[in-house]
Every structure is written in C-alpha cells, then in structure tokens.
C-alpha cells in the first residue's frame, strides 16, 4: 500500500479532502517538523506523531480510519474515580516539561522523540497559530502525579499522550480534563486511537469522514483553553453532579486504571 507524503508546500485542505474518502492507511509521512506545519496538520485532522528512521526521524501525520471521540452526553464518571478526585488538583499549562518527563518515564520515548517534542514546545508558546499545544497536570499536594499533552484547534481539543504515577490519578486527570473542556464549550473530546480505558470514559469510534465533519463544524470557533487551579472533584461535579444515593445501591465497577494515550 502506498503512503502519502506531505510537505509544507502542499495545500493541506485540498490534500485531506482528496485522501480522506478512499485512503485506507492511517498514516502519511513527512520529513518536516516545522511547528506551523505541524499545527496546520492538526487543523486538518491529522494527529502528528514521530518515528525513528536512522539516522534521523520521520513525522507520521495520522488520519485515523476510525477516530475515538467523546460526546459530552456519553461521558461516564465512575463512582470510585469521583470519590478519589477530591484528593487531586488540576492545572493547565503549568508544567509542560514535567508532563513530557512523566510521559518519557512511563512509556520511554515511544513516539515522543526530540523533534516532535520541540514542535509541541513551540506550539505551547504560540497563542496565534492555527493549533496550539497544551498540558494538563494532576497534582497530589505539590507532586505531579499525572498529566497529558494535547492540542486545541478552534473548538476541538485532542489528547496526545499522558502518564500517571499513582492509582486513580490517571482516570481523575482524564475526567477533570473532560470537565474543563465541556465547561469551556469545546464541541467534543478527540482521543485519537480507540483503547479500552477510553471506552470506559464513554468514548466511541466514528469513521474518518464523520470525524472530519465534526472537526470542520467546530474548528473555526474561538475558545481559550484556560482554567484556574482547582480541586478535581469540584470540576467533575460541576458538569456531572453525583446521583442521589439510595439505600442498598452499589458502586459501579472501576474503570481500568490506564493512562497511556499512545496514538
């Protein structure tokens, strides 16, 4: 199967429109890691990751045949995670480097190699590009115990990769991230590749063309991803108040404790 090669000289909107209906591969390739090019790929629906290609690296813009997303009405908040959330606080964009370090510690470099990290770092400081990169941090006191990298294009947020170091922190961070996104008015939550723990949060796969239609419907909206440091339980309860308990009711089963958003 042939693989499409992308470059900054391409009209990415036209290329995406041509590829999307019939391209049976998830991946394209590029040798360019320029931050604006990476942002432009994000805007068109590509999730950019990186692979080692000796002696250097290759960008792999990924346009999933099936994209995993959470619509807000489908978001599932498990009882145990809600209860644990009171022990954690959530911040945004307070420790990009700490989150990168945490991802490397848990997963190795995996696809988070130096050139893509540098592109993300540039986009984490660029407020006016077509897409911007952000970090969510989950704290237990003063200790960073979970976090993720993701990007915003208009009214869409996409999770890229994350880590956790203590039980429950990963699930709490995911739920608090979703709560902040819903509160701020994002259209939906893009999770890239389907995984079991994402399904436990209420995510479902949609075909590529349906995903792109959703992206186009929301990407021209102007939403600033900003929120003060807050208790995770408080944020989650704001968008999903707990149901009244009844005598004899039983807690829901725990969502598998995973925080490996490797796309």
C-alpha positions in Angstrom: 0.0 0.0 0.0 1.4 3.4 -1.0 1.9 6.0 1.7 1.1 9.7 1.1 4.0 12.1 1.5 3.1 15.5 2.9 5.1 18.7 2.9 4.7 22.4 3.9 4.2 23.3 0.2 1.0 21.2 0.0 -2.4 22.7 0.1 -3.3 20.5 3.1 -7.0 21.2 3.0 -7.1 20.0 -0.6 -4.9 17.0 0.1 -7.0 16.0 3.0 -10.2 16.3 1.0 -8.7 14.1 -1.7 -7.3 11.5 0.6 -9.9 11.1 3.3 -12.7 9.3 1.4 -10.6 6.5 0.0 -7.2 6.4 1.7 -7.0 3.0 3.5 -3.9 3.8 5.6 -3.9 5.6 8.9 -0.5 7.2 8.3 1.1 9.6 6.0 4.8 10.6 6.2 6.8 13.8 6.2 10.4 14.9 6.8 9.3 18.3 8.1 8.9 19.1 11.8 8.3 22.9 11.4 5.9 23.9 14.2 3.5 25.8 11.9 3.3 22.8 9.5 2.6 20.5 12.5 -0.2 23.0 13.6 -1.6 23.0 10.1 -1.8 19.2 10.1 -3.6 19.3 13.4 -6.2 21.7 11.9 -6.9 19.3 9.0 -7.5 16.4 11.4 -4.1 14.7 11.3 -2.7 13.6 14.7 1.1 14.1 14.3 3.4 11.5 15.9 7.1 10.6 15.2 9.1 7.6 14.5 12.8 6.8 14.4 14.3 6.4 10.9 18.0 6.1 11.2 19.9 8.3 11.2 17.1 10.7 11.9 13.3 10.9 12.5 10.2 10.9 10.4 6.9 12.7 11.1 3.9 10.4 10.8 0.7 12.5 10.4 -2.1 10.1 11.4 -5.6 10.4 9.9 -7.3 7.5 11.6 -9.8 5.4 9.6 -11.7 5.2 12.9 -11.3 8.1 15.4 -12.1 7.7 19.1 -14.2 10.6 20.5 -16.3 11.5 23.5 -19.5 13.3 23.0 -20.4 15.1 26.2 -23.7 13.2 26.6 -21.8 10.0 26.6 -19.2 10.9 29.2 -19.1 8.3 32.0 -18.0 9.3 35.5 -17.3 6.2 37.6 -18.2 6.4 41.3 -14.7 5.3 42.5 -12.9 7.9 40.4 -15.3 10.7 41.5 -14.6 9.7 45.1 -10.8 9.7 44.6 -10.9 13.0 42.7 -11.2 15.0 46.0 -7.5 14.2 46.6 -6.2 15.8 43.5 -6.0 19.3 41.9 -5.9 20.1 38.2 -3.9 22.8 36.3 -3.5 23.7 32.7 -0.2 24.7 31.1 1.7 25.0 34.4 4.4 22.3 33.8 4.8 21.3 30.1 8.3 20.0 30.7 7.2 17.9 33.7 4.5 16.2 31.7 6.9 15.4 28.9 9.3 14.0 31.5 6.5 11.9 33.0 5.5 10.5 29.6 9.1 9.5 28.9 9.4 8.0 32.3 6.3 5.8 31.9 6.5 5.0 28.2 10.0 5.6 27.1 10.4 7.9 24.1 7.9 5.8 22.2 6.8 8.3 19.6 7.6 11.4 21.7 11.1 11.9 20.1 13.0 15.2 20.3 11.9 16.8 17.0 8.2 16.4 17.8 8.7 17.5 21.4 10.3 20.6 20.1 7.5 21.3 17.7 5.0 20.8 20.6 7.1 23.0 22.8 7.0 25.8 20.2 3.2 25.4 19.8 2.8 25.5 23.6 4.1 29.1 23.5 2.3 30.2 20.3 -1.0 31.8 21.1 -1.9 32.8 17.5 -1.2 29.7 15.4 -3.9 27.5 13.8 -3.4 25.0 16.6 -1.8 25.3 20.0 -0.4 22.6 22.3 -1.3 22.4 26.0 -0.6 20.4 29.1 -3.0 19.2 31.8 -1.4 18.5 35.1 -2.8 16.5 38.1 -1.3 17.2 41.5 -1.4 15.5 44.8 -0.2 18.3 47.0 2.9 19.6 45.3 3.7 16.4 43.5 2.8 16.0 39.8 1.2 12.5 39.7 -0.5 12.5 36.2 -0.8 14.6 33.1 -1.2 14.8 29.4 -0.3 16.7 26.3 -2.9 17.7 23.8 -3.8 20.4 21.3 -6.5 22.8 20.5 -7.7 23.8 17.1 -10.7 26.2 17.5 -13.4 24.4 19.5 -11.8 21.0 19.4 -9.3 19.5 21.8 -7.3 16.4 21.1 -5.4 14.3 23.7 -2.0 13.1 22.5 -0.3 11.2 25.3 -0.2 11.1 29.1 1.1 9.4 32.2 0.3 8.6 35.8 2.3 7.6 38.8 -0.3 6.8 41.5 -3.6 4.8 41.5 -6.6 6.7 40.3 -4.7 9.8 39.2 -4.8 9.0 35.5 -8.6 8.4 35.5 -9.2 11.5 37.6 -7.0 13.6 35.3 -8.9 12.4 32.2 -12.3 13.1 33.8 -11.2 16.6 35.0 -9.8 17.3 31.5 -13.2 16.4 30.0 -15.0 18.5 32.6 -12.9 21.6 31.8 -13.4 21.1 28.1 -17.1 20.8 28.5 -17.3 23.8 30.8 -15.4 26.0 28.4 -17.6 25.0 25.5 -15.5 22.6 23.4 -17.6 20.7 20.9 -16.3 17.2 21.8 -13.2 15.4 23.0 -10.9 13.9 20.4 -9.0 10.9 21.8 -7.3 9.6 18.7 -6.9 5.9 18.7 -9.5 3.7 20.5 -8.4 2.0 23.7 -10.3 0.1 26.4 -9.8 2.8 29.1 -11.1 5.4 26.7 -14.2 3.4 26.1 -14.6 3.3 29.9 -14.9 7.1 29.8 -17.7 6.9 27.3 -15.7 7.2 24.1 -16.8 5.7 20.8 -15.2 5.2 17.4 -16.5 7.2 14.5 -15.5 6.8 10.8 -13.0 9.2 9.4 -15.4 11.2 7.3 -17.8 11.7 10.3 -14.9 12.8 12.5 -13.8 15.3 9.8 -17.3 16.7 9.6 -17.3 17.2 13.4 -13.9 18.8 13.2 -15.0 21.2 10.5 -18.1 22.2 12.4 -16.1 23.3 15.5 -12.6 24.2 14.4 -13.4 27.9 13.5 -14.8 28.6 16.9 -12.6 30.7 19.3 -12.2 29.1 22.6 -9.3 29.9 25.0 -8.2 26.8 27.0 -7.6 28.4 30.4 -8.8 27.5 33.9 -7.5 28.2 37.4 -6.0 25.5 39.6 -9.0 23.6 41.0 -9.9 20.6 43.0 -10.6 17.8 40.5 -13.8 16.6 42.3 -15.3 20.1 42.2 -14.7 20.4 38.5 -16.1 17.0 37.7 -19.2 17.6 39.9 -19.9 20.9 38.1 -20.6 19.1 34.8 -21.8 15.8 36.2 -23.4 16.2 39.6 -23.5 12.9 41.5 -26.7 11.0 41.5 -28.6 10.8 44.8 -27.6 7.6 46.7 -30.3 5.2 47.7 -30.2 2.5 50.4 -28.8 -0.7 49.0 -27.3 0.9 45.9 -24.0 -0.5 44.8 -21.0 1.4 43.4 -20.2 1.0 39.7 -17.2 -1.2 38.8 -13.9 0.6 38.4 -12.7 1.9 35.1 -9.4 0.1 34.3 -6.5 2.2 35.6 -4.7 3.2 32.4 -3.1 6.4 31.2 -1.4 5.5 28.0 -2.8 7.7 25.3 -0.3 6.5 22.7 -1.8 7.2 19.4 
